[in-house]
Amino acid sequence: MERKRFSVLFFIKRSKLLKNGEAPVRVRVTYDRLYVELQLKRSVKVPLWSQEKEKSTGKDRNSVELNHYIDALRVKFYQIYQD
């Protein structure tokens, strides 16, 4: 039996900066070589984004809220996968 691969990756689109200079946050959900990429209705200042952590490194309110939102989405995606 072949095991299906599942992953969730959060990243920013540096090539599509918004008018305010921030980059939109996106998520890519992959399942067995098929993927869907979604743009979250959130953005972050480019220097505050850590791709290693897939989160904002800022300590301001917007960064903290974004990180909580990313954590909640990650949990929801994995719960859906488990069901």
C-alpha positions as CSV (number, residue, x, y, z in Angstrom):
1,M,0.0,0.0,0.0
2,E,1.4,3.3,-1.1
3,R,1.4,6.1,1.5
4,K,-0.1,9.4,0.4
5,R,2.0,12.5,1.0
6,F,0.3,15.5,2.6
7,S,1.9,18.9,3.3
8,V,1.0,22.5,4.1
9,L,3.3,25.3,3.2
10,F,2.8,29.0,4.0
11,F,4.8,31.6,2.0
12,I,4.7,35.1,0.7
13,K,4.5,36.2,-2.9
14,R,7.4,38.7,-3.1
15,S,6.8,39.4,-6.8
16,K,3.3,40.6,-6.2
17,L,3.6,43.4,-3.6
18,L,0.5,45.2,-2.6
19,K,0.2,49.0,-2.8
20,N,1.2,49.4,0.8
21,G,4.5,47.5,0.2
22,E,3.5,44.3,2.0
23,A,3.5,40.9,0.4
24,P,0.4,38.7,0.3
25,V,0.5,35.5,2.4
26,R,-0.3,32.3,0.5
27,V,-0.7,28.7,1.4
28,R,0.0,25.6,-0.7
29,V,-1.7,22.3,0.3
30,T,-0.3,19.2,-1.4
31,Y,-1.8,15.8,-1.4
32,D,-0.3,13.0,-3.4
33,R,1.4,15.3,-5.9
34,L,-1.7,17.4,-6.4
35,Y,-1.7,20.8,-4.9
36,V,-3.9,23.9,-4.5
37,E,-2.5,27.3,-3.8
38,L,-4.7,29.8,-2.0
39,Q,-4.2,33.5,-1.2
40,L,-5.0,34.4,2.3
41,K,-6.6,37.8,2.8
42,R,-3.6,38.7,4.9
43,S,-0.3,40.4,4.2
44,V,3.0,41.0,5.9
45,K,6.0,43.3,5.5
46,V,8.7,41.4,3.6
47,P,11.5,41.9,6.1
48,L,9.3,40.4,8.9
49,W,8.6,37.1,7.1
50,S,10.6,34.0,8.0
51,Q,10.3,31.3,5.4
52,E,12.0,28.8,7.7
53,K,9.4,29.3,10.3
54,E,6.6,30.0,7.8
55,K,5.5,32.9,10.1
56,S,6.1,36.6,10.8
57,T,8.9,37.4,13.1
58,G,7.4,40.7,14.1
59,K,6.2,41.4,17.7
60,D,3.5,43.9,16.7
61,R,-0.2,43.2,17.0
62,N,-0.7,42.4,13.2
63,S,2.2,39.9,13.2
64,V,0.9,38.1,16.3
65,E,-2.6,37.9,14.8
66,L,-1.2,36.7,11.5
67,N,0.8,33.9,13.3
68,H,-2.3,32.8,15.3
69,Y,-4.3,32.7,12.0
70,I,-1.6,30.6,10.3
71,D,-1.5,28.2,13.3
72,A,-5.2,27.8,13.3
73,L,-5.3,27.2,9.5
74,R,-2.5,24.6,9.7
75,V,-4.5,22.7,12.4
76,K,-7.7,22.8,10.3
77,F,-5.9,21.5,7.2
78,Y,-4.4,18.6,9.2
79,Q,-7.7,17.8,10.9
80,I,-9.4,17.6,7.5
81,Y,-6.6,15.3,6.3
82,Q,-7.0,13.0,9.3
83,D,-10.7,12.6,8.7
